[in-house]
Amino acid sequence: MSTDVYGGPPRLQYNCSTAADLIAVTERRLWMALPRRCWFDMLTVDGLATLVAASGGLRESALMMTAKSRFADKLASLQDNPAMSTGVRDWLEVSAALIGAIGTVAAIWLALFLQVTLVERRRPVLYLAFSDDRGEQDLSIIDLEDVVYFAYRPRVYAKASKETARNVEILLLRARRPENGVNQFHIPDRSFRWTGIGGRLADIPPGTWRRFDLLNYVVDRRDEVPRSALLAGIIPDSQETSPSDPIDRRWYLDDPGRYEFEVAVTADGMNAAGWRVTFDFSPGMFENTDLMRTHVGNIKYERMKIV
């Protein structure tokens, strides 16, 4: 581009193809302007640096600020010239002080931008997804003829172009049973177990996902009257590995009706994300797996505010 640096007689024209050329030309023009026009020149350098920064050239803007700082040093060195008048010297002192202040503000702004804005843009973002389509494998079925296991395993996605989500944990904050159910024991608020890991913590790289055990449904058909048990996939007490089925009735979801889980997805360096998960439980026919897989259905999830 062709740039007229500040104009006015004598009018100088420079051809600048890059921001670096503009910086060099600006610095030369500033030096040529002493002492008559340097105040207006310095203001224009400030405007050029702001314009370059606004267009995304942070590096070029910083280089222009550096050129302006070097010019400020030249102004200060002229104060020792005995041939210069007192008025000009005082004016140069004020100009040098203003230039230093502007450079300090620019440096602080750049540091805040790098430390706050860029860090925030790289912060992990996590969200849930579940599908009862067998092709997605969120519903795992193990049929051992007499005993059938159903595992409901939603996915936790980490958004691409972010940092790796480290120490991700799925917390059960609240659980609500059907209002008219017989079993009204409080469902313990624990951490859900990661599928295939067994623990409560996992790392999720950006653009990928991991599953966790939301529900486990077991149907035992060895007796004449089949028995079934539905349990949340939370880790009992402080155990990190899967124990045998707990005998405490608090852990069982045995009443038909709608259940509601309030879940928090947490990770290092990010605010917890709240999710509300609801599902219906209606035990019925046990002749085959297609009928049994309908016992737990209508699984829905939505974002919620944690209170």
N, C-alpha and C positions, 0 to 999 in steps of 0.2 A: 504494500500500500504506500501511497505518497503522503508524507506527513509534514505539515508546516508547523514547526516548533515555535509556537507563540507569536509568530508573525511580527508586524511592525517594522519600520525601517531600522537597520537594513533587513530586508525580508529574506530568510534563508530557507531553502527547500531541501529535504532529505528523502531519499528513497529507502524505505524500511520494509524488508520482506519478512522479518521475524520480530518477535518481541525483544530478543536479545539486541538486534540492530537498533530498535527504538530506544532501548536503555542506553546504549553507547552514544547515540546521537543526542539524547536528552542530556546526558552528563556533559558532553562537549558544549552544548548550547548554554547550559547553566554557567559554565566557566567563562564563556565569551560575554555573558550578560553582565558580569561584575563591573562596577558596583551599581549601575543605574537601574537594572530591571530584575535583580535576583529575587526579590520578594515575590513578584508575580510569577517568575519561573518556578520557584519552589512550590507555590500553590498548584501550578499546573502539573508538576510531577506527582503531587499527592492525588490529583484527580485522575491522572493516567494510571497510577498504581491501583486505585480503587476500581477503575473501569476494567483493567486486566483481571483483577481478582474476581469481579462479578461475572466475567465471561468464563471462569473456570481455570484461568492460568495462575494458580496459587504460587507456583515456583517463579514465574516471571514477575509477579507482583512483589515477592520477597526480594528478588534481585534488584528491582527498581528502588525498593526501600534501602537496600544496601548502597546503591549508587547515590541516593540522596544523603545517606549518612556520611559517605566519603566527601561529598560536596560540603556538608556542614563542617567537617574538619578543615577543609580549605578555607571556609569563611572564618573560622576561628583563628587560623594561622595569620590571616591578614590583619588581625587586631594589633600585631606587633610592628606593623609598618609605620614608621614615624612620619612618613609623608602623608598619611591618611588623616583627614580631618576628624575632630572629635565627634561630630554629628554622624558621620558615616560609620565610625567605629561603634558608637552606641547602637546604631541601627543594626549593624552586623551582630552584635551581642544578642539583641532581642530576637533576631532571625534565627541565630544558632540555637537559642533556648527553645523556640517554638518548633524548630525542626527536630530537635532531640525528643521533645514531648510527643510529637506526632509519630516518630519512629517507635517510641516505647509503646504507645497505644496499639500500633499496628502489630508489634511483636506479641503483645498480650492477646490480642484478638486471634492471631494465628495459632497460638498455643492452645487457647480455649477451644478453637474449632477442631484441632487435631485430637485433643484429649476427651472432648465431650461428644461432638457430633459424630466423628468417625467411630468411636467406641460404641455409641448407641446404635449406629447403623449395622454393626457387626454382632449385636447381642442376639443370642439364640431365640428362635420363635418355635413353639411346640403346639401341636394340635392333634385331636383324636379323629379316628375314622374307623368305621365298622361296616361290614357287609355280611349278610347271611347267605350270600351266593357261595356255593361250594368251591367254585373256581378261585375265589379269593383266599380260601383256607383260614378265614377268621373263625369259622366254626369247625373244630376238629372232632371227628367221630372215630372212636375205637370200638369195634364190635367184636366181642369175645363170645358170641352166642348167648351164654347165660348172663353175662354182665356187659353192659354198654356204657361207655364213657363219652360224655359231651363236654367239650371245653370251648368256652366263648372267649376269644382272644382279640380284643381291639388293637389297632395299631396306633403308636405314637410317632407322628412325623416330625422331623426337624427341617425347617424351611431351608432351602438352598441359599447359597451366597452369604451364609452366616457362620459364626464360630461353632465349633463342635459343642453340643449340649453335654455337659459333664455332670456326673452324679445325678442323673434324672431319677426322680422318685414319684410314684403315684400314691397319693394319700387318700384314704377314705375319711372325709370330714364328718359326714352325717349319713345315716341310712334310715329310711322310713319304710315300715312294713304296711301291709294292707290294714285299713282302719278296723275292719271287723274280724281280723285274724285271731286265732287262739294263742299263738306264740307271739307275745308282745315283749319279749326280752330285748334289751338293747343290743344291737349288733356292734361288736367292738370296732372302734376306729383304729385301724392299723394300716400298714403299707401293703399294696398289692405286690404279688410276686411276678417277676419278669419271666416270660416263657423261655425255657431252655437255659436260664441262668440260675433260677431258684432264689436269688437274693432280692434285695429291695432297691439297689442302685445299678444304673447302667449308663454308659456313654452312647450318644447317638450322633454320628457325623452328619453334617448338613446334606440335605437331599436324600436321606435314607430314613428308615423307620425300624422300630422294634415292637414286638407284641408283649402284652402283659395278660395274665389270667384274671379275667373279670368274674366269670362264673364257672363252676364245675358241677355238672349234673350226672349223677350215677343212677343207673337203673339195674336192679338185681332181679333176674327172672328165674332164679334157682328154686324158689318156693312156688307153691301153687298160686299164691297171691303175690304178684310182683311188688317189690319195695323200691322206693326212689328217694333220693336225697339231693337237694340243691344247696350249694354252699358258695359264698363269696370267695374269690381267689385271694384273700388276704392272708398274710403270714401270722399264724397264731402267736400271741405274746411276743417274745423277743427272738423267736427262732428264725434262723435264716434259711433253713432247709425245710422241705416239705415233710411234715410228720404224718402219722396215721390220722384217720378221720377223727376230729375232736368229738368228745361225747357231750360237751356242754351244749345245751339247746340254744344258747345265744348264737351259735355259729350257723344254725340251720335256717333255711328259708323254706319252710314247709307248708305255709298257708297259701292257698290260691289267691290271686289278685295282683294288683300293681305294686311294684317296688320302685323306690327312688333312691339313688345314690348321689351324694354331692362329693365330687372328686376334685383334688388339686394336683396339677402337674407342676412339679418344681424342678429346678436345676440350679447349678452354681451361676451366679452373676445375672440372674433374671428374676422378675417378679412372678409369683405363682399364677398359673392360669386356672380358673375355675370352670368345671364342667358338670352339668347335670345329666345323669344317665338314668333312664327309666326303662322298665321291661315288665312284661306280664308273665305270670306263671299259672298254668292251668293243666295239671296232670290229668291224663285221660287214658286213651288206648295204648297198649304196650306190645302190640303184635309185631311191629317192625320199626326200623329206625326212622323211616319217613314220618310215621305217626308220632314217635317219641320226640323228634326234633321240633315238633310244633308245640310241645309243652312249654317251652320258653320262647317267647316271640315278642314282636313289636318293640325291638330294642331301638331306642332313640337317644340321641345325645345333642346337647346344645350348650353354648357358652353361658356362663353365669358369673355374677359378681360375688366374690368371697366376702362374707360378712361374719 
